[in-house]
């Protein structure tokens, strides 16, 4: 995980790290189609263009409507793909976001050891 804070959004992004060379990008699941919005605790995929998400994800801290379909956080207006929500532990997410950092790198790095579905 690493740290980022901008005037219009606060997120805790994360990355899997080293990935298989043959891993393919996933199709963009627009919030317009899924109904999953970038509200507090939303988990979403990072991307540079539509259908380009591979490894980076982020957790929203606070509502971030600028990341939804139709908003212009991305110039293409397609938004990002929210795919789930933190159901418990947002205090941990907020603590991670406040951790010491050097630029966008947390110091020391934070490692996710377990994620579960409910």
C-alpha positions as CSV (number, residue, x, y, z in Angstrom):
1,X,0.0,0.0,0.0
2,X,1.1,3.6,-0.5
3,X,-0.2,7.0,0.5
4,X,-1.9,9.7,-1.6
5,X,-3.9,12.7,-0.6
6,X,-5.3,15.3,-3.1
7,X,-7.7,18.2,-2.5
8,X,-10.6,16.4,-4.2
9,X,-10.1,12.9,-2.9
10,X,-8.3,10.9,-0.2
11,X,-7.5,7.3,-1.0
12,X,-5.4,4.4,0.2
13,X,-4.0,2.7,-2.9
14,X,-2.5,-0.7,-3.0
15,X,-0.7,-3.0,-5.4
16,X,-0.2,-6.7,-5.6
17,X,3.5,-6.2,-6.4
18,X,5.2,-8.7,-8.8
19,X,2.7,-10.2,-11.1
20,X,2.8,-12.9,-13.8
21,X,3.9,-11.5,-17.2
22,X,0.8,-13.0,-18.9
23,X,-1.7,-11.3,-16.7
24,X,-4.3,-9.5,-18.9
25,X,-6.1,-6.2,-18.0
26,X,-9.7,-6.6,-16.9
27,X,-12.7,-4.9,-18.6
28,X,-13.8,-1.7,-16.9
29,X,-17.0,-2.3,-14.9
30,X,-18.5,1.2,-14.9
31,X,-20.5,2.4,-11.8
32,X,-23.3,3.3,-14.3
33,X,-23.7,-0.4,-14.9
34,X,-22.9,-1.9,-11.5
35,X,-24.5,0.7,-9.2
36,X,-21.5,0.4,-6.9
37,X,-20.5,4.0,-6.1
38,X,-17.3,5.4,-4.7
39,X,-18.5,6.1,-1.2
40,X,-16.6,5.8,2.1
41,X,-15.0,2.3,2.2
42,X,-15.4,1.5,-1.5
43,X,-12.7,-0.7,-3.0
44,X,-12.0,0.1,-6.6
45,X,-9.5,-0.7,-9.4
46,X,-6.9,1.9,-10.6
47,X,-6.6,2.4,-14.3
48,X,-4.9,4.6,-16.9
49,X,-7.5,4.0,-19.6
50,X,-10.7,2.0,-20.0
51,X,-10.0,-1.8,-19.8
52,X,-6.5,-1.3,-18.5
53,X,-6.8,-2.3,-14.8
54,X,-4.4,-5.1,-13.8
55,X,-3.0,-4.8,-10.3
56,X,-3.7,-1.5,-8.5
57,X,-6.6,-1.0,-6.3
58,X,-7.6,1.7,-3.8
59,X,-10.0,2.2,-0.9
60,X,-11.9,5.4,-0.7
61,X,-11.8,7.4,2.5
62,X,-14.9,9.6,2.4
63,X,-17.4,9.8,-0.5
64,X,-15.6,10.3,-3.8
65,X,-18.3,10.9,-6.5
66,X,-15.6,12.3,-8.8
67,X,-14.5,8.7,-9.4
68,X,-17.9,7.5,-10.6
69,X,-19.1,7.2,-14.2
70,X,-19.8,10.6,-15.8
71,X,-17.5,12.6,-13.5
72,X,-14.3,14.1,-14.9
73,X,-11.6,12.8,-12.5
74,X,-10.5,10.9,-15.5
75,X,-10.7,12.9,-18.8
76,X,-12.7,10.1,-20.5
77,X,-15.6,10.4,-18.0
78,X,-15.7,6.6,-17.6
79,X,-14.9,6.6,-13.9
80,X,-13.3,3.7,-12.0
81,X,-14.6,0.3,-11.2
82,X,-15.8,0.0,-7.6
83,X,-16.1,-3.7,-6.9
84,X,-16.7,-4.0,-3.1
85,X,-16.7,-2.2,0.2
86,X,-14.8,-2.5,3.4
87,X,-17.3,-4.0,5.9
88,X,-15.2,-3.6,9.0
89,X,-11.8,-2.1,9.7
90,X,-12.1,1.4,8.3
91,X,-10.3,2.5,11.4
92,X,-7.3,0.5,10.1
93,X,-7.7,2.0,6.6
94,X,-7.6,5.5,8.1
95,X,-4.6,4.6,10.2
96,X,-2.8,3.4,7.1
97,X,-3.6,6.6,5.3
98,X,-2.0,8.6,8.2
99,X,1.1,6.4,8.4
100,X,4.5,7.9,7.9
101,X,5.4,8.2,4.2
102,X,8.1,9.4,1.8
103,X,6.1,10.9,-1.1
104,X,3.6,8.1,-1.9
105,X,5.6,5.3,-0.3
106,X,4.6,4.3,3.2
107,X,7.6,3.9,5.5
108,X,7.7,1.2,6.5
109,X,5.6,-0.5,3.8
110,X,2.2,-2.0,4.9
111,X,1.5,-5.6,3.8
112,X,-2.0,-7.0,3.5
113,X,-1.9,-10.5,4.9
114,X,-5.5,-11.5,4.5
115,X,-8.7,-10.4,2.8
116,X,-12.0,-12.2,3.1
117,X,-15.4,-12.1,1.5
118,X,-18.7,-11.9,3.4
